[in-house]
Amino acid sequence: MKKIVMITGATAGFGEATAHEFAKNGYDIIITGRRKERLNALTEELSKKHGAEVFALNFDVRNNAETQKSIHSLPAKWQNIDVLVNNAGLASGFGPVQNGDTEDWDKMIDTNVKGMLYVTRCVAPMMIKNKKGHIINIGSTAGKEAYLNGNVYCATKFAVDALTKSMRIDMLPHGIRVSSVCPGMAETEFSVVRFHGDKDKAKNVYKGLQPLTATDISDVIYYVASRPANVNISDIVVTPLAQANTNNILRKE
């Protein structure tokens, strides 16, 4: 019987690349996301390219009732989840806290923190019942060190870091692994979303350096998940060569 991975926010970026990586390595895949047409396209692609069986769930992790209804609707076979990748997340807005847009704040807190909790609250009991599982939370270098104008986004990723540590304690008696993968500067839809669709601003974020790609991170996520059963990688930070930390970046002219 094939192993099953569930990936939230699978319609782009890290989530989409991670779905391909696990499918390529023989997993069946549960993909979730808000954009139904992208879910449908990815379902077809994973099936044709890798021969994976795919189950798509179309819901918004910010909505607890919707999240519960969707995940609890999984057929019995698909509730046998081996790996949960809590990937759904975003940055929205960029500026000093005194000028912050509260709608941006709510979007980040509701997605990055509450959304991760809502999904985990549904899946963790399934793993406990099955007496196996691995929860991988996607954090960020922004959850290790704050940076100028990153305030609330950084706060949400610091929360992911703390919750991952707490989950590891909670899951310890049940033999369930808990890990975090924390990327640095990676060129996906991330900056386009942060700057509300302004592609020029988004491009400038990576000017003068070679950023990480989505597949760089999906490789690491699969590596973390594929360690022997007695090994848990608690936390892994991944940056491009040009980035020492959130505030020290080497840009070439």
N, C-alpha and C positions, 0 to 999 in steps of 0.2 A: 504493500500500500504506500503510495506516495505521501511525502510530508506536505503539509499545508502552511503557507505563509499568508498573513493578512497585512496589507499595506494601505495605510490611510493617505489621502492626498496623492493618489496614484496617477492623476491625469497629466502631470508635467514634472519636469525637474528630477529631483532625487527619487521621488516615488515611482515615476515611470521607468527610470533606469533600473531601479531596484527590482521592479516587477520582471523586467527582462532578465536580470542577473539570476534571480531565483528560478525562473522558468527554464532558463538555459541549463541550470543545474538540477533539473528533474523535479522541482516542486510544482504542486498545483497551487493556484493563486486566487486569493480573495482581494479584489481591488475596490477601493472606495473613493468617492469624489463627488463634487457638486455638479460637474459638467457631464451630463448624460451622454452627449454625442461623443465626447472624448473617451468615456468609459467603454462605449460600444466599439469604437475604433481600436482601442487598446486590447479589448477582449479578443477581437478577431485577429489582431496582429500576434498576440502571445500564442494563440492556438495554432495559427498557420506556421509561424516561425519556429516555435519550440515544441509544439505538440502538447502544450500544457492544457489542463482543464481549468477553466476560469469561471469564477462566480463574481459578478459585479453588483455592488451595493451603491445606489445613488442616494446620498444623504449629506447633510451639512453637519460636521462634528460639533458646531456651536449650538445645535438644537438637541438638547438631551432626550426629549421624547422621541424625536426622529431617529436619533442614534440608537436608542434602546429598541425601538420597533424594528429597525433594519437588521441589527445584529442578532436579535432574538428570533428573527424570521429565518435564519440560516437553517437549512435542512440538517438533520443529525450528523451526516457524514462531514459536513463543512464546519461543524462545531468542534471538530478534532484539530484545533489550531496548534501548530507546533511553534510558530514564530509570529509575533505581532510587532510590526514596525510602525511605531507612532511617528509618522512623518509629516502629517498635515500641519502646516504652520506658515506664517508670513510676517513680513514687516510692512507697516503702513504709516507713511509719513516720516519726516526727518527734520528735526529742528529742536530748539531749546524747549524745556518743559513748560515755561511760562507762555509759550505760543502754541502749545499742543492742541490738537483737535481731539476732542473726547470721543468722537466716533472712531477715529483711528485707534485710540487706546482700547476702546471696547472690543474692536475687531481683533486686535492682537491678543488681549487677555482671554477673550472668549474662544479663540482658535488655539493658541499656543499652550494655554494652561488648562482651561476648563474642558476644551475639546479632547485633549489628551486624557484627562481624567475620566470623562464620560465614556470614551472608548475602552479604556483600561478597566473601568468598573464593570463593563459587560463581558470582556474577554477573560480577565483574570479568574473569575469563578469557574469558567469552562476549563481553563488550564489546571486549576486546583482539582477539579473533578476528574480530569484525565491523568492527573499525577505527572504532568510533564509540561514543558513550555519554556519560551524565551521571549522576554519583552525587551525590545530595543527602541529607546527613545532618541529622537534626533534633536540634539542640542545645538550649541554654537559656541565659537570662541567668544561671542557676545555674552555668554553665560558664565564666562571665566573672568572677564575684565570689561568694565563699562567703557564706552567711548563717546566722544563728543556728539551730541544730537541723537544718540541711540537710546536714551533714557528708558522709555517704557518697553521697547523691544528687548533691550538688555535685561530689564527686570523680569520679563516673561521667560527668558532663557536661563536666568539664574534660578527661577522657580522650577524649570525642567530639571536642572542639575540637582536641586534639593529633593525634588520628588523622586528622581531616579534613585538617589541614595536611600530614601525612605522606603520605596518599593522593594529595594533589594533586601532590606530588613524584614519587611512584611512577607515576602515570598520565600525567604530562607527556609522556614520549616516545611515548605511544600516542594522543595527541590526545583524551583523555577528560577531560571537565570534572568538577571536584569542587567542591561548594559546601556551606555549612552555613546553615541557617535557625534562628535562636535566639529563640524566643518568651519573653516575660515572662509576666505573670499572665494566664492564659486559663482560662475556665470550661468545662471538659469533664468527663469522668469522673476526671480526674487527681487532684483532692483527695479524692474519694470513695474511690479506690483507696488513696491515701496513708494515709487514716485508717481503713482496713479496713472501709469501708461506713458509717461514721458521717456521715450527710448533713448534720446540724446543724453539726458541726465543719467540714465541707467548705464549707458556705455562708458561714461566718464569715470564711473566707480572703478573700472578695471583698466583705465588708461595707463599705459607704460608698464604693465606687468602681465604675466601669464597666469590667469586664475585657475582654480580647480574647475573640473567639469562634473556633470552629474554622474558620469560613469566612474570617475575617480572615487566618488563617495559610495556608489552602489557596490563597487569592488570591496571597499572596507566593511560595509554593512554585511555583505555575504561572508567575508572572512570572520567577522565576529560571531556570526550565527553558526559557522561550520567548524568551530573548535570542538575537540573531544568533550563528551558529556560532563567530565569532571572539571572542565576549565570554564571560568567565567571572566571575560574581559569587562571589567567594571566600567572603564571610561577610556575613550580614545579621542585625541584631538588631532585634526588633520588640517594643515594649511598649505597654501602654495609656497614654493621656495622663497618668493619675494616678501612673504609676510612672517615677521617674527612673533607678533602678537596683534591685538586689535589696533594698537596705536603706532606700531613701527613697521612701515611698509616701504620697500625700495621700488621706486618707479624710474624707469629709464626714459630718456627724452625721446 
